Amino acid sequence: MRPAFYPLDDFPALAGLVAHCSLMQQELLDLNAPLLDIDRTDKPHQQVHSEVTEHLQQGGDYGWLKGWGNAGGNRDWVQYPLVFQDRPIAPALAALPATLALLGAVSGLKVAALARLAPHAWLSTHRHPEVRDEGLLQMHLTLSAASERNYAYLNVAGQFHQHQSGAAVIFDGSLDHFVVNASDEPRTILYLEFEQARLTAQ
């Protein structure tokens, strides 16, 4: 059985993202984007990317997407897509140039996005079998979390990781996991799915 968590030191390129976290945190503070009427319910990444592309081609604004978990999309858990299959999404590149420059130095990214979980919200236990099938791992780099009474956690296969601002965790999303933010403030992460073999230190 694969471990739940992996050492960040095994992935130097990702450790480099963590080292420049403050740049991404500043751009997040300056980001002013709407919530779009696009959700991720029961959709693979490719379908979501196609819907976003069509929305932009029709002149729509770029912004946050509703997550799965509620009928019509979950407004408590939203995502702002940044990269799909190593390609930056153009409006995100314009809004967050430093963040996308940092991500552009990392190859092997299936997806990268900001993910925001509202106060007193949670994602129920789930798993992503395709992660193992495609040789992927996932990373959460916490960009913002409550500074006091921080009760934001990721649990993978029964093991807890606290989401603390500036800290990262790499994990196997093919295992059961859930996320909870019992804090009074939103928790926002940089979320990655990446090819383990391409980014593991040789």
C-alpha positions, 0 to 999 in steps of 0.5 A, a space after each residue: 500500500 502506498 503511503 498517505 503522505 510524501 516528504 516535500 524534499 523528494 520533490 525539489 521543484 515543488 519545494 521551490 514553489 513553497 519557497 516563493 509562497 509569499 509572492 502567490 499569497 500577495 497575488 491572492 490578496 489582490 485577486 478580484 474574480 467573480 463566481 461563475 455559473 460553472 460547477 465541477 459536479 461529476 465532471 472530469 478535468 477535461 470536461 470542466 476545461 472545455 466548459 471554461 474555454 467555451 465560456 471564455 470564447 463567448 466573452 464571459 468573465 473568468 473566475 471561481 468555479 463551484 465545487 462538487 458536493 451540492 446540487 448545482 455546485 458547492 459555493 462553499 468550496 470553489 476553485 480558480 483554475 490556473 494550469 491544465 496539462 502544463 498549459 497556463 490558462 490565459 486569463 489566470 496568467 493575466 491576473 496572477 503573473 508571478 504565480 503562473 511564472 512559478 508554475 511554468 517552471 514546473 513540468 508534469 502538472 496535470 492541473 493547478 488551481 486555487 481552492 477556497 473552502 469557506 468557514 465551517 465547511 467540509 468535503 466528505 470522504 472521497 478518493 480519486 482512483 485515477 490518481 494512482 492509475 495515472 501515476 499522480 500525486 497531489 499537493 496542497 500549499 496553504 496560501 491563507 488560513 486562520 491565524 487564530 483558532 485555525 481548525 483547517 485540516 486534511 485527513 488522508 487514510 486516517 492521518 491528519 495534516 493541519 493547513 497552516 499558511 505557507 506550509 505544503 503537504 504531498 499526498 496520495 489522493 487515491 486513498 480515502 481523504 476528507 477536508 474540514 475548515 472549522 475555522 472562522 476564516 476561509 482557507 485557500 490553497 494552491 492545489 496541484 495534481 502532478 506526475 510523480 515520476 517526473 518530479 521525484 528527485 533523481 
